[in-house]
Amino acid sequence: MDECNIIRLNNLISYISPTENPLSANVVMIQGKEALWLYDVGNHPDIPQVIEQFREGRNVNVILSHFHEDHTGGLPDIACNEIYQGKYTYRHTEKGVIVQEDIYIQDGDVSLHIFPLPSSHAKGCVALEVNEEWCFLGDALYAMQKCGHNLYNASILKEEINVLQNIKAEKFMLSHRTPFEKPKGIIMRWLGEIYDRRVKGEVYIEI
């Protein structure tokens, strides 16, 4: 089994590194005054213990990027006070808040912007912008896999690009990637190049 490592981004934000065995996504821990905020909870058995080390008596609030197990599998083992997620993820959790529009929360020195993000990878993705500096995106920017093909829905990709263009943060964080942090400009060019491959009359773009 792979080891979980803790990487600190600054004095308020750390994350648990992703693993392959078991498959588990990045788990972001944001230390507010009233709550420890998690972006995804991963799927590694050591994660709940790590989270308790950062809890320090605060509530734990969870934001789920989407419903895939490598991002949500640890949820039953984490004592959390609130869950924010898209409606398709809510079908799996059956509790918490469904994110249908932008939500802004101030918790001490932490400014949170929780927002729905169109995605070809999974329906109902949710992203998180922190202090207008970091934007955590989960797997939302990746393609869907269908019959052995990697596909983007062209219209959904255009919607996704439009949403991300209005995000102030310049550091985009993509789950499972090393390094975790990517400059917004590079990501926007990458998505734009994929969109430019679209063929008139075809729903999907294959990469």
ABEGO torsion letter per residue (X at the ends): XBBBBBBBABAABBBBBBBAOBBBBBBBBBBBAABBBBBEAEABAAAAAAAAAAAGGBBBBBBBABABAAAAAAAAABBBABBBBBAAAAAAAGBEBBBABBBBBBBEABBBBBBBBBBAABBGBBBBBBGGABBBAEAAABBBBBGGBBBBBAAAAAAAAAAAAABABABBBBBGBOBABBBAAAAAAAAAAAAAABBBGBABBBX
